[in-house]
């Protein structure tokens, strides 16, 4: 996942995004990607401070 992130990006899978529901972070889709060591493509999300 490190290769997908920019310098200040915080990326996560859907499991972590679900756990952040209701937090003070905005979680936005960042596409579907193959991740090393996991079978199949996974939805990736980007976190940023809530506006």
C-alpha positions as CSV (number, residue, x, y, z in Angstrom):
1,X,0.0,0.0,0.0
2,X,3.0,2.3,0.5
3,X,3.5,2.4,-3.2
4,X,0.0,3.8,-3.7
5,X,0.4,6.6,-1.1
6,X,1.6,10.1,-1.7
7,X,3.9,11.9,0.8
8,X,1.1,12.9,3.1
9,X,-1.6,10.3,2.3
10,X,-3.1,8.0,4.9
11,X,-4.5,4.9,3.1
12,X,-6.4,2.0,4.5
13,X,-8.6,-1.0,3.6
14,X,-12.3,-1.1,4.0
15,X,-12.0,-2.8,7.4
16,X,-10.1,0.2,8.9
17,X,-12.4,2.6,7.1
18,X,-15.4,0.9,8.7
19,X,-13.9,1.2,12.1
20,X,-13.4,5.0,11.6
21,X,-17.1,5.6,10.9
22,X,-18.3,8.4,13.2
23,X,-14.8,9.7,13.8
24,X,-13.5,13.2,13.0
25,X,-11.9,11.9,9.8
26,X,-13.3,12.0,6.3
27,X,-12.8,8.7,4.5
28,X,-12.9,8.8,0.7
29,X,-12.6,6.0,-1.9
30,X,-9.1,5.8,-3.5
31,X,-9.8,3.0,-6.0
32,X,-9.5,-0.8,-6.1
33,X,-6.0,-2.3,-6.0
34,X,-4.2,-5.6,-5.8
35,X,-2.2,-5.7,-2.5
36,X,0.9,-7.8,-2.0
37,X,0.2,-11.0,-0.1
38,X,-3.7,-10.8,-0.4
39,X,-5.8,-12.6,-3.0
40,X,-8.0,-10.4,-5.2
41,X,-8.4,-6.7,-5.5
42,X,-9.3,-4.6,-2.4
43,X,-11.1,-1.3,-2.0
44,X,-8.6,1.3,-0.7
45,X,-9.7,4.5,1.1
46,X,-7.9,7.8,1.9
47,X,-8.4,9.6,5.2
48,X,-8.3,13.3,5.7
49,X,-9.4,15.7,8.5
50,X,-13.1,16.4,8.4
51,X,-14.0,19.8,7.1
